[in-house]
Amino acid sequence: MLDDTGQHGHFGNALDAPTTEDIELVTKARNGDVAAFESLVEQHRGRVYGLALRMLNSEDDAAEVLQDTFLSAYRNLTQLQTDAQFGSWVLKIAANNALMRLRHRKVTRAVEEPLDAPNFNERGSLLDAVSEFKDAEGEAMDNELRVAIEQATAKLGDEYREVFVLKDLEGLSYEEIAEITGASVPAIKSRLHRARLSLRSAIDAFYAERSP
């Protein structure tokens, strides 16, 4: 059921309103309908896998998080109210699983390399920064930029990458991220600020390389 790892996810909001279809499928799954749960898996597996991949930078680890997440969701469906958002709930489970995997990885370097300090002020979230640079080159440029952003995200330290993925890519609130990571809201904001600065530097470099 879970051997296909799906796609790399997308910029989105974990807090979208629950769909009627999800509510119906959750209700059926809570009553023992395995096919209904498999339908939920098919609808949400890509986004869960994408979140895990961005947090862990490992396809194998992301695939294991995908498996663990939906197994945990199936076992704990009774904890989810039928009118709740299944997608948001399962993303939080995935984030917790990915975070635990990060924390249990063997440390291969004594000191994490510091983030590059860009020589500009923060100008909003990454998504705002991307919007500022939209031009007439269309989809090809957008795809190249997305790859550059993904590569820059992969180079972030774990604690910076996790808050960036959860806040700017998945749309969780500071309070939800604090609950998942165990960090304080001020610490999360500080890490997010540094992550955004580093990624903004990568975006500026991307466009500087393409300037005439």
C-alpha positions as CSV (number, residue, x, y, z in Angstrom):
1,M,0.0,0.0,0.0
2,L,2.9,2.4,0.8
3,D,5.7,1.3,-1.5
4,D,5.2,4.1,-3.9
5,T,6.8,7.2,-2.3
6,G,4.8,9.8,-4.2
7,Q,6.1,13.2,-5.2
8,H,8.2,15.9,-3.7
9,G,5.4,17.9,-2.3
10,H,4.5,21.5,-2.9
11,F,4.2,24.9,-1.4
12,G,0.9,24.7,0.5
13,N,-1.0,25.3,3.6
14,A,-1.6,22.5,6.1
15,L,-4.5,24.4,7.6
16,D,-6.9,24.2,4.6
17,A,-10.5,23.5,5.5
18,P,-11.4,19.7,5.6
19,T,-13.1,18.4,2.5
20,T,-16.4,16.6,2.5
21,E,-14.7,13.6,0.9
22,D,-12.0,13.5,3.6
23,I,-14.6,13.6,6.4
24,E,-16.6,10.8,4.7
25,L,-13.4,8.7,4.3
26,V,-12.3,9.3,7.9
27,T,-15.7,8.3,9.2
28,K,-15.6,5.0,7.1
29,A,-12.0,4.3,8.1
30,R,-12.8,4.7,11.8
31,N,-15.5,2.1,11.3
32,G,-13.0,-0.4,9.9
33,D,-13.2,0.4,6.2
34,V,-9.6,-0.3,5.0
35,A,-10.3,0.8,1.4
36,A,-11.4,4.2,2.7
37,F,-8.1,4.6,4.6
38,E,-6.2,3.6,1.5
39,S,-8.0,6.3,-0.4
40,L,-6.9,8.8,2.3
41,V,-3.3,7.5,1.9
42,E,-3.4,8.0,-1.9
43,Q,-4.7,11.6,-1.5
44,H,-2.1,12.7,1.1
45,R,1.0,10.5,0.5
46,G,2.7,13.0,-1.9
47,R,2.5,15.9,0.5
48,V,3.6,13.7,3.5
49,Y,6.6,12.4,1.5
50,G,7.5,15.8,0.3
51,L,7.6,17.2,3.8
52,A,9.7,14.3,5.1
53,L,12.1,14.6,2.1
54,R,12.7,18.3,2.6
55,M,13.3,17.8,6.3
56,L,15.5,14.8,6.0
57,N,17.3,15.1,2.6
58,S,17.1,11.4,2.2
59,E,14.7,9.5,0.0
60,D,15.1,6.3,2.0
61,D,14.4,8.1,5.3
62,A,11.5,9.9,3.8
63,A,10.0,6.7,2.5
64,E,10.3,5.2,6.0
65,V,8.6,8.3,7.5
66,L,5.9,7.9,5.0
67,Q,5.3,4.3,6.1
68,D,5.5,5.1,9.8
69,T,3.2,8.1,9.5
70,F,0.3,6.3,7.9
71,L,0.7,3.3,10.1
72,S,0.5,5.6,13.1
73,A,-2.5,7.5,11.6
74,Y,-4.3,4.2,11.0
75,R,-3.7,3.1,14.6
76,N,-4.8,6.4,16.1
77,L,-7.8,7.3,13.9
78,T,-10.0,7.3,17.0
79,Q,-8.1,10.4,18.2
80,L,-9.2,12.4,15.2
81,Q,-12.6,14.0,15.2
82,T,-14.6,13.2,12.1
83,D,-14.8,16.9,11.3
84,A,-11.1,17.5,11.7
85,Q,-8.7,18.1,8.8
86,F,-7.0,14.7,8.1
87,G,-4.3,16.3,6.0
88,S,-3.2,18.7,8.7
89,W,-3.3,16.0,11.3
90,V,-1.2,13.5,9.3
91,L,1.3,16.2,8.4
92,K,1.9,16.9,12.1
93,I,2.5,13.1,12.6
94,A,5.0,13.2,9.7
95,A,6.8,16.2,11.1
96,N,7.1,14.5,14.5
97,N,8.4,11.3,12.9
98,A,10.9,13.2,10.7
99,L,12.1,15.3,13.7
100,M,12.6,12.2,15.8
101,R,14.6,10.6,12.9
102,L,16.7,13.8,12.7
103,R,17.5,13.7,16.4
104,H,18.5,10.1,16.3
105,R,20.9,10.3,13.4
106,K,24.5,9.8,14.3
107,V,26.4,13.0,14.2
108,T,29.1,12.9,11.5
109,R,30.6,16.3,12.1
110,A,31.6,17.8,15.4
111,V,30.3,21.3,14.7
112,E,27.6,22.3,12.2
113,E,28.9,24.7,9.7
114,P,27.3,28.2,10.3
115,L,24.9,29.7,7.9
116,D,26.3,32.2,5.5
117,A,25.5,35.7,6.6
118,P,24.0,37.6,3.7
119,N,24.6,41.4,3.5
120,F,21.0,42.5,3.2
121,N,17.9,42.8,5.4
122,E,15.1,40.3,5.5
123,R,12.3,41.3,3.1
124,G,9.6,38.9,4.2
125,S,9.0,35.2,3.7
126,L,10.6,33.2,1.0
127,L,7.3,33.0,-0.9
128,D,7.1,36.8,-0.9
129,A,10.7,36.9,-2.1
130,V,9.9,34.6,-5.0
131,S,6.9,36.6,-6.0
132,E,9.0,39.8,-6.2
133,F,11.2,38.2,-8.8
134,K,8.5,36.9,-11.2
135,D,9.2,37.9,-14.8
136,A,8.3,37.1,-18.4
137,E,10.5,34.0,-18.7
138,G,7.7,31.8,-17.5
139,E,7.5,28.3,-16.4
140,A,11.1,27.3,-17.3
141,M,12.5,30.0,-15.0
142,D,10.1,29.0,-12.3
143,N,11.2,25.4,-12.4
144,E,14.9,26.4,-12.3
145,L,14.2,28.7,-9.4
146,R,12.3,25.9,-7.6
147,V,15.3,23.6,-8.0
148,A,17.6,26.3,-6.7
149,I,15.4,26.8,-3.6
150,E,15.3,23.1,-3.0
151,Q,19.1,22.8,-3.2
152,A,19.5,25.8,-0.9
153,T,17.0,24.3,1.6
154,A,18.9,21.0,1.6
155,K,22.0,22.9,2.7
156,L,20.4,24.4,5.7
157,G,21.2,23.0,9.2
158,D,18.6,20.6,10.5
159,E,17.0,23.0,13.0
160,Y,16.8,25.8,10.4
161,R,15.4,23.5,7.7
162,E,12.7,22.0,9.9
163,V,11.2,25.3,10.9
164,F,11.4,26.7,7.4
165,V,9.6,23.6,5.9
166,L,7.0,23.6,8.6
167,K,6.3,27.4,8.6
168,D,6.9,28.6,5.1
169,L,6.2,25.5,3.0
170,E,3.5,23.7,5.0
171,G,1.8,26.7,6.7
172,L,1.9,25.6,10.3
173,S,1.6,28.2,13.0
174,Y,4.4,29.1,15.4
175,E,2.5,27.4,18.2
176,E,2.0,24.2,16.2
177,I,5.7,24.1,15.3
178,A,6.6,24.7,19.0
179,E,4.4,21.8,20.0
180,I,6.1,19.5,17.4
181,T,9.7,20.6,18.0
182,G,9.7,21.4,21.7
183,A,11.4,24.7,20.9
184,S,10.0,28.1,22.2
185,V,8.2,30.4,19.8
186,P,11.0,33.0,20.0
187,A,13.6,30.4,19.2
188,I,11.5,29.2,16.2
189,K,11.2,32.8,14.9
190,S,14.9,33.3,15.3
191,R,15.7,30.1,13.3
192,L,13.2,31.0,10.7
193,H,14.7,34.4,10.3
194,R,18.1,33.0,9.7
195,A,16.8,30.3,7.3
196,R,15.0,32.9,5.2
197,L,18.1,35.1,5.0
198,S,20.2,32.3,3.8
199,L,17.6,31.2,1.2
200,R,17.1,34.8,0.1
201,S,20.8,34.9,-0.5
202,A,20.5,31.9,-2.7
203,I,17.6,33.5,-4.6
204,D,19.6,36.7,-5.2
205,A,22.5,34.6,-6.4
206,F,20.2,32.7,-8.8
207,Y,19.1,35.9,-10.5
208,A,22.5,37.5,-10.4
209,E,23.9,34.6,-12.5
210,R,21.1,35.2,-15.0
211,S,21.5,38.9,-15.3
212,P,22.9,40.2,-18.6
